Amino acid sequence: MIVPAPSHGFGWLGAASTGAIQTQITQVANQYGVPPALAIAVAQTESSLNPNATGAAGEQGLFQLMPATAAQLGVTDGYDPTQNIQGGVAYLSQLYAQYGDWNTALLAYNAGPGNVAAGTVPASSYSYASSVMANAGMSPTQAALTPAAGTSDGSGDDSGDALAVSTWAWVAGIGVLAAVWAMN
């Protein structure tokens, strides 16, 4: 059960702040090479885009970060929308880099990397990952098609790198789908 926490940042103002939150998530997602629709779907699923949400186990803010995880990500106030978005999206990017596909990254986000490593992911986490992927408009076959971008030259500008990789991944994916369709 999610309960409201003290108001920070945007506050919980409904539709007016929802647009600002989605815009901020999109900007940060683009910086980290995370599909913006996926990042928004995670925040929507976790907190209904409520920056003041608190989970039953102590999860905080939009991305429902556990305090220990938040601290590892440099988040000092889990209810500050800017910090929570930065931390939540950075965590998604790290998990993608670790596992190589968005589905497994989402399993780890929900169940924890330790459970993924131990093979003890609960069924509810598989439902979570499927639901987030569907809400993001991604199919399971797209789970590995959009890689997290990293700055390849240290310049801080990796937008072209991410676009190039994503474009080629989509082209390859379309080619595979066309080949499968032609065989049927």
C-alpha positions as CSV (number, residue, x, y, z in Angstrom):
1,M,0.0,0.0,0.0
2,I,1.3,3.4,-0.9
3,V,0.7,6.2,1.5
4,P,1.5,9.9,1.0
5,A,4.6,11.4,2.6
6,P,5.5,15.0,3.3
7,S,5.3,17.2,0.3
8,H,8.5,17.9,-1.6
9,G,9.4,19.5,-5.0
10,F,6.4,19.2,-7.4
11,G,4.1,18.1,-4.6
12,W,1.2,15.9,-5.5
13,L,-0.9,18.3,-7.6
14,G,-2.5,15.9,-10.1
15,A,-2.5,16.4,-13.8
16,A,-0.6,19.7,-13.8
17,S,2.4,18.2,-12.1
18,T,2.1,14.9,-13.9
19,G,3.1,16.5,-17.2
20,A,6.1,18.2,-15.6
21,I,7.1,14.9,-14.0
22,Q,6.8,13.0,-17.3
23,T,8.9,15.7,-19.0
24,Q,11.6,15.4,-16.4
25,I,11.6,11.6,-16.5
26,T,11.9,11.8,-20.3
27,Q,14.9,14.2,-20.1
28,V,16.8,12.0,-17.6
29,A,15.9,8.8,-19.5
30,N,17.4,10.3,-22.7
31,Q,20.6,11.1,-20.8
32,Y,20.9,7.5,-19.6
33,G,19.8,5.8,-22.8
34,V,16.7,4.4,-21.1
35,P,13.6,4.4,-23.3
36,P,11.5,7.3,-21.9
37,A,8.2,5.3,-22.2
38,L,9.8,2.5,-20.1
39,A,11.0,4.9,-17.4
40,I,7.6,6.6,-17.2
41,A,5.9,3.2,-17.1
42,V,8.1,2.2,-14.1
43,A,7.3,5.4,-12.2
44,Q,3.6,5.1,-13.1
45,T,3.6,1.5,-11.9
46,E,5.6,2.1,-8.8
47,S,3.9,5.3,-7.5
48,S,1.2,6.4,-9.9
49,L,3.7,9.3,-10.6
50,N,3.3,10.5,-7.0
51,P,6.6,11.9,-5.7
52,N,5.3,11.7,-2.1
53,A,4.5,7.9,-2.2
54,T,5.8,5.6,0.5
55,G,5.6,1.8,0.1
56,A,4.9,-0.7,2.8
57,A,8.5,-1.7,2.9
58,G,9.8,1.9,3.1
59,E,10.2,2.5,-0.6
60,Q,10.2,6.3,-1.4
61,G,9.0,8.6,-4.1
62,L,8.3,8.3,-7.8
63,F,10.5,5.3,-8.5
64,Q,9.9,3.8,-5.0
65,L,13.6,3.5,-4.2
66,M,14.6,1.7,-1.0
67,P,16.6,4.0,1.2
68,A,19.8,1.9,0.9
69,T,19.6,1.7,-2.9
70,A,18.8,5.4,-3.0
71,A,21.9,6.2,-0.9
72,Q,24.1,4.1,-3.3
73,L,22.7,6.1,-6.2
74,G,23.5,9.4,-4.4
75,V,19.9,10.2,-3.6
76,T,19.8,12.0,-0.2
77,D,16.1,12.8,-0.2
78,G,13.9,10.0,-1.7
79,Y,10.9,12.3,-1.9
80,D,12.7,15.0,-3.9
81,P,11.3,14.4,-7.4
82,T,14.5,15.5,-9.2
83,Q,16.8,13.3,-7.1
84,N,14.4,10.3,-7.2
85,I,14.0,10.5,-11.0
86,Q,17.8,10.8,-11.4
87,G,18.4,7.8,-9.1
88,G,15.5,5.6,-10.4
89,V,16.5,6.1,-14.1
90,A,20.2,5.7,-13.3
91,Y,19.4,2.4,-11.5
92,L,17.4,1.2,-14.5
93,S,20.3,2.0,-16.7
94,Q,22.7,0.1,-14.4
95,L,20.5,-2.9,-14.4
96,Y,20.2,-2.9,-18.1
97,A,24.0,-2.7,-18.4
98,Q,24.3,-5.6,-16.0
99,Y,21.7,-7.9,-17.6
100,G,21.6,-6.8,-21.2
101,D,17.8,-6.7,-21.6
102,W,15.0,-4.6,-20.2
103,N,12.9,-7.6,-19.1
104,T,15.6,-8.9,-16.8
105,A,16.5,-5.4,-15.7
106,L,12.8,-4.9,-14.6
107,L,12.8,-8.2,-12.8
108,A,15.9,-7.1,-10.9
109,Y,14.3,-3.6,-10.3
110,N,11.3,-5.3,-8.7
111,A,12.7,-8.4,-7.0
112,G,16.2,-7.2,-6.4
113,P,19.4,-8.3,-8.2
114,G,20.1,-10.9,-5.5
115,N,16.9,-12.7,-6.3
116,V,17.7,-12.6,-10.0
117,A,21.2,-14.1,-9.3
118,A,19.7,-16.8,-7.0
119,G,17.0,-17.7,-9.5
120,T,14.4,-16.9,-6.8
121,V,12.3,-14.2,-8.6
122,P,8.7,-14.4,-7.5
123,A,5.9,-14.8,-10.0
124,S,4.7,-11.3,-9.1
125,S,7.9,-9.8,-10.5
126,Y,7.4,-11.5,-13.8
127,S,3.9,-10.0,-13.9
128,Y,5.4,-6.6,-12.9
129,A,8.0,-6.8,-15.8
130,S,5.3,-7.8,-18.3
131,S,3.0,-5.1,-17.2
132,V,5.6,-2.3,-17.3
133,M,6.8,-3.5,-20.7
134,A,3.2,-3.4,-22.0
135,N,2.5,0.0,-20.5
136,A,5.6,1.3,-22.2
137,G,4.4,-0.1,-25.5
138,M,7.2,-2.6,-25.7
139,S,6.8,-6.3,-26.5
140,P,9.0,-9.0,-25.0
141,T,10.9,-9.2,-28.3
142,Q,11.8,-5.6,-27.9
143,A,13.3,-6.1,-24.5
144,A,16.9,-6.1,-25.8
145,L,16.5,-3.8,-28.7
146,T,17.1,-0.4,-27.0
147,P,20.5,-0.5,-25.3
148,A,21.5,1.9,-22.6
149,A,23.7,4.6,-23.9
150,G,27.1,5.4,-22.4
151,T,29.3,8.3,-23.2
152,S,31.8,6.8,-25.5
153,D,34.2,9.7,-25.8
154,G,33.9,11.4,-22.4
155,S,32.3,14.5,-24.0
156,G,29.0,14.1,-22.3
157,D,27.2,14.0,-25.7
158,D,26.1,10.5,-26.4
159,S,22.9,11.4,-28.1
160,G,24.1,10.4,-31.6
161,D,25.6,7.1,-30.2
162,A,22.3,6.1,-28.7
163,L,20.3,7.0,-31.8
164,A,22.7,5.1,-34.1
165,V,22.6,2.0,-31.9
166,S,18.8,2.2,-31.4
167,T,18.3,2.7,-35.2
168,W,20.4,-0.3,-36.1
169,A,18.7,-2.4,-33.4
170,W,15.3,-1.6,-34.8
171,V,16.4,-2.3,-38.3
172,A,17.8,-5.6,-37.2
173,G,14.6,-6.4,-35.3
174,I,12.4,-5.5,-38.2
175,G,14.5,-7.8,-40.4
176,V,14.1,-10.7,-38.0
177,L,10.3,-10.1,-37.9
178,A,10.1,-9.9,-41.7
179,A,12.0,-13.2,-42.0
180,V,9.7,-14.9,-39.5
181,W,6.6,-13.5,-41.2
182,A,7.9,-14.7,-44.6
183,M,8.4,-18.3,-43.3
184,N,4.7,-18.5,-42.2
